Amino acid sequence: MTHYHWSVPKKIGFRFSFIFILSIILIMNNGAYPFFNIINKPLLYVMHDFTPWFAKNILQYNYDYSIVTNGSGDTSYDWITLLIIFVWAVIGTIIWSLADRNRRTYDACYYWLTTFTRYYIAFMLINYGVIKLCHAQMPPPGLNRLMEPLHEFSPMGLAWTYFGYSKSYNIFVGIVEILAGLLLFRKTMVLGALITMTVSINIMTTNYFFDVPVKIIATTLFTLSLFLLLPHSKALYKFFILGKSIRIKTSNRITFKKRWKNKMATGIKIAAIGIFAFQQVNSIFTRQKLIDHYYKKSPLYGIYLIESGDRKEGLTLNDWKYIVFEYEEYVTVRDEYYKKEKITPAIDAKAKTISLNNHTFNYSILDNGDIILSNKSSDLREDVKFIKQNPADFELMQQNFNWIQEYPRNR
C-alpha cells in the first residue's frame, strides 16, 4: 500500500465512495453477512419510517407505503432509499471534505472499505450460486408451465423457464458464482473481481432486458466489482489491450501494533467465513424441506384431458378441456378455448373424493393413470374421465443433449 499524497479529486471520490458503499452494505445487505440482520435492524426500522416521509414531503411522490423490499428489489421504497443514500453520501462528502481537508491519504480506510466490499460481493454471489446448485432459484418447468402458451409468459417468467430448463446450466452458473469466493483473499482479489464483474454483467443485463425486479442489487454488484478493479485499471489495460506482461500488486494487509488485535482480526475473518459456510450448507437442507412442504405434489399429480361424454348434459365441469393437478394448493383448468382458470378443489385421497364446482365426485385411478369420476349427487348421473397425458411427449421435454445433430431442431 502506497503512502504518497492523494490528489484532491481522489480524496473527494474516496470520501463519497466510503459513505455510499458502506451505506449500501448497511441498508441493502440482502443477507450477505452472517447475522447482519441483528446489527442493521434498528437502522432498517428508521428507514421504514423515513423513506415514506421523504417520498411524500420532499419528492411529492405517492406510492403504496405498505410495500417495502419484498420479492421485488426495485420497489418505489427501494429506489427512494437508494436516492436517500446518494444524497446522504453527497452531504457527508461535503462535510467530511471541509472538516478533514489536510488529510494526506486514506490508505487504512481504503483497505477496510475494500475488505467489506469484497466480502459483500463474495457472500452475495456465493449465496445465489448455492441456490443454483440446488436448482432451486430457477426450477425446471412444472406441469402448469408446460401447458402455458408463449403469450401467457411474462418476460421474467420466460427467462426463469429458459434458465430453469437445464439443471446442468444452473450448476455451471452456480459454480461460476461461487468462484466469487476468490474475493475473500487479497492475493486472488483481482481475479475474483474480474469473474464477479463478468457474472454480474450477465445478471444485470438479464434483469434489465427481461424486466426482473432485482436491477438495483445486480447493478450494485457490477459497480462494486469495477470499484475493486479501479486501482488496477492501467495494469489490466496493458495486459488485455496492449498484450504486455504485467504484475498485479497485492494490497498490503493492515496490521495493528498490538499482537492480540491482529489475532483477533484473523479470528473474526475465520469465524465469518466459517459461519457463512455453515449457513450455506444448512440452507441447502432447509430449502429442500421448504420445497417439500410448500410444493407438495397433489395426490392426483398430472395433466389430464377431460372426456365427459355429452358436454351438453355434463354441465358440472362446464366446458373444461384440460385439468392440471400439480401442487396441493390449487388446480389449473383450461376450457375449450384454452383460457386458464385456477380453482381450489378439496381432494380426499383416503375417501377417493374430489370437490369440483361445488359438486362432489367419487374417483378411481386406473392402471394406466386415467381417472374416472362419478357424480351421484344430482338426478342425472354424470361420469367423467380424465385421460392422463405424458409430459415426456411434449416437444420441450423430448430434446436432450446431442454431440451429433444432422439437422437443427428449432421448433
N, C-alpha and C positions, 0 to 999 in steps of 0.2 A: 504494500500500500504506500502510495507516494505522500509526500508532505510538503509539496510546493504550495504557493499561494493561489487559491482558486480565484478565477475571474468573477466579477460582479454578476454577469448573467448566469454563470454556472451556480453560484451560491443561491441566487433567487430561484432558479429552476429546481435546485435540490430542496429548498425550503417548501416550495409548493408540492413537490413530489412526496416529500416526507409526510406532510399533513394529509394530503389527498389519499395516498396509498394506505396509510395506517387507518384512516377513517373508513375507507372501503373495507379493509380487513375486519375492523371492529363491528361495523354495522351490517355489511353484506357478507358475512363469513360463510354462509351456506354450509355449515357443518364441517369446515375444513380442519379446524384444530380440535383435538380431543377435549371434551368437557368445556369448550369455549363458551357454550351457551350459558353456563353458570356465570361467567365473567361479564359478558356483554348484555345480560338480561336487563339490568337496570337502565342501560343506555337505550335498549330497544323499546322499553316502556316509555321513555321520554320521547323518542322519535314517533311512536304511535300517536302521541298527542300533538307533537309539534308539527309533523308533516301535514296533517289536515288543516291545522291552523295557518300554516304558511301558504298552503294552496288557496285557502278561502280568503285570507286577509291581505296577502301580499300579491299573489298571482291573479286573484279574482277568478280562480279556476275551480269549478264544482265537479265533483265526481262522487261515486258511491264510497263514502268514507269508511264503510264497514269492510271494504276489500283491502287487504294488505297483501304481503307476499304469500302466494299460495302455489298451486301447480304452475301458475304463470309467474315468471320473474320479471315481467315487463308491464306490471300494472301501473296505473296512474301514481299510486303510492310509491312504487319503486323509482319511477322516473323523477318524481318531485324530490324524493330522498337523495337521488344522485345529484340533482341541481343544488340542493342544500349543502351537500358535501363539497361540491365545487365552489360555491360561494364562500363557505366556511374556510376552504383552503386558500382562496384569494385573500380574504380578510386576514387570516392567520399569517400568510406570507408577508403582507404589508407590515403588520405589527412586528413580526419577527425580524424583518429586514431593518426596520428602524431601531429596534432595541439591541440588535446584535450585528451592527454594520462593520465592526472592526474584526470580526472573526476571520481568521486566515483560511481555515479548511474545516470540513465536516467529515473527516475520514472515519472517525469512530461511529458517528450517526449513520453514515452511508453503509458501513459494514452491517450494522444491526438492521437497517431498513432492507437491504438485500437479503439478509437472513430470513426475516419474517416473510418477505415476498417469495423467496424460494420455497419455503415450507408451505405457504398458502397455495401456490400453483401446484406443487407436487401432491399435497394431500387431496386437493380438489380433484385432480385428474386421476389419481390412483383410485379414489372412491368411485368415479364413473367407470374406470377400467374394470374394477372388480365386479360391478353390476353387469357389465357386458360379458364378462367371462361366464356369468351365471345365465346369460341370455334372458335377463330379467328387465332391462331398461326398454329394449325394443323386442318384445316377444314375437314368436312366429305367428303368422296369420292363423287365427282361430276359425271356427266354423262360420261365424257370422261375417267375418272378413271375406271368406271365400265366396260367400253368397252375394257380396255387395258389388254392384256395377260401378264402374270407374267414376261416374258422375256423382256418386254419393260420398266419395272420399274428399276430405279436406286436404289442403296442401300438406299439413303436418301429418295427417293420417296416411297419406300416400308415402311420405318419407319414412315414417315409422314402419310401414308394411314392407317397403323396399329394403330397409336395413335389417328388419327382423326376419325376413325370409331365410337368410343364410346364417346358421349358427356359427359356421367356420369364419365368416366375415366378422361377426361380433367378437369372436375370440381373438382374431387378428388385431382388430381395432383396440380391444381391451388390453392386449399385451403392449401395444404401442403407447397407449395412455399410461399404463403402469410404468413405462420407461421414464416417466416424469420423475421417478424416484432418484434419477441421476442428479436432480437439483438439490438433493439433501446433502450433497458432498461438494466441497469447494472445488476440488480438482476436476470434477466432471460437470461443473455447473454450466459451462458454455455449451457443451454437447447436449446437456439436458434442456437448456433454453432453446436451442435450435430445434429439438424434437417437439417441445411443447408449443413453440411458435407455429410449426407446421401443422401439428394436430389441432391447435386452436383456430387456425385459418379454416380448416375443414369444418370444424364445429360452427364457427361464426358464419360462414357462407351458407351452410345448410340452414341455420336458424334464420338468416336474413331472407333467403330465396324461397324457403318453404314455410315462412311465417311461424316458426317455432318460437314461443314466447320465453326464450332464455337468452335474448340478444345481449342484455347488459352484462351478464356473467361471462358469456363467451367472448365478448369484446374486451372485457377486463382481463381475461386470461391471455389473450393475444397481446394487449398493450403492455401488460406486466412482463411478458416474455421479452418483448422488444426493449423494455426498460433495463432488464438484466443484461442484454446484449449490447446496449449502447456504448459502454466503455471499450468494447472490443470491436466496434464497427470498422475502424480503419484496418485492423488485422484481418477481419473477415472479408473486407473488400479486396485486400491484396490477395487473399487465398482463393476466393470464389470467382472474382472478376479478372484479376491480373495474373492468376496462376502462380503466384510466388509462394515460397515456403515461409511459414510464419511460426511464431512461438506464442502460444496463449499464456498470458500472465495470470497466475492464480492469486486471488486476493489473500493477503495475509490474515491470519486469524487474530482477532483482538484478544490480547492476554491481559490478565489482571496482575497487579503486583503481589497480591496475596495468593498463595498456592491453593488455599481451600476454595477460593472463588472460581479458579479455573477448573477444579474438580467438580464443583457444583454445576458449572455451566455444561461440562461434559455429561454429568449425570442427568441434567434436565433434557439434553438432546437425546440421550439413550432412552430415557423414560418416555419422552414424547413420541419417538418413533416406535418404541415397543408397545405403548398403549394404542397407538393408531393401528399398528399391525394386528394387534389382538382384536380391536374393534372391527377391522375388515374381515377377519376370519369368522368372528362371531356373527357379523351381519349376513354372511352367506347362508348360515343355517337359519337365522332369524327371518330373513327374507323368504326363504323356501317355506318356512312354516306359515308365514302370512299369505303366501301364494296359495298354499294348500287349503288355508282356512277361507280366504275371501273369494277364491276362484275354484271352489269345489264343483266338480262336474255334476251335471244333472243326472239323475238315475236313468233318464231316457236319452242320454247323450247321443246326438246325431243330427243329421239333416234328413228330412223326410218330405217326400212328395205325397200330397193328400189326395186320396181317392175315396170319394164319398158317394159314389153311385150317381143317383139322380140329384143334381145340385139344386133343382127347383124345390125339392121336398126337404133336402138336408139343410135347413136354414140355421142350424145351431152354429156351424162354423162359417156361416156367410159364404163368401166367395174365396176363401183361403185356398191357396195353391201349394205353398211350401210352409213348413214349420221347422224351426231350428231350436233344438234343446242343447245349450252349451253349458251354462252355469245355473246354479240353483235359483238365483235371484229373479231372473226373468227369462222369457222366451220371445223369440222373434218370429213373426209370421209375415208372409208376403201373399198378396192377393193375386188374382189372375192378371192384373196389370203390373205386377211386381212391386207394388207400393208396400213399403215396410211399416210394420206396427209392432210395438213392444207390449207384451202382456205379462202378467204375473200369475200364472196358474198355480193351483195348490195340488201338489203331487204327493200321494201317499204310497210309497213304494211297497209297504207291507200289505196294505189292503188292495193294492193294484187299482187305485182310482186316481182320476185326474179331473180337475175342475177347469172347464173352458167355457167362456161366455156365460157364466152363471149356470152352467149345466154340468152335472157330474157324470163322468163316463167310467165304466169298468174297462180295464185294458189288459191285454195279454201280449207277451212278446214271443214271436215265432222264432224258430231256429235260425232263420236267415236274417233276423234282426228287424223284420217288419213288425208293426204294432197294429193290433186290431182293437178298436174302441167300440163299445156298445152302450147306447143311451136308452135306458128303460124308464126314465123319469117322465116322459111325455106319452101321450096317447099313441103317437106314431113311433114305432121302434126305429132307431137310427143306428146304422153300423157304418163306421168309418175306418178306412185302412190308411196307415202311414207307411209308405214304401221307403225303406231306408236307402239313402244314396251313399255312394262310396267316395269320400273326398280324394282318394288316390286317383280317381278317374278324371279329376279336374286338370286342365292343361297346366296350370301353375305348379301342381304337385307331381307332374309326370317327368319334368325335365330335371335330370341330375347332371353332375359334372362329367364331362367327356373330354378326353385328350384329343380324340379324333372325331371331327364332325364334317361330313362330306358336304352338308348344306346348313346354312344358318336356320335356326328355328325361332324366327322372330314373328310371333303371332300376337 
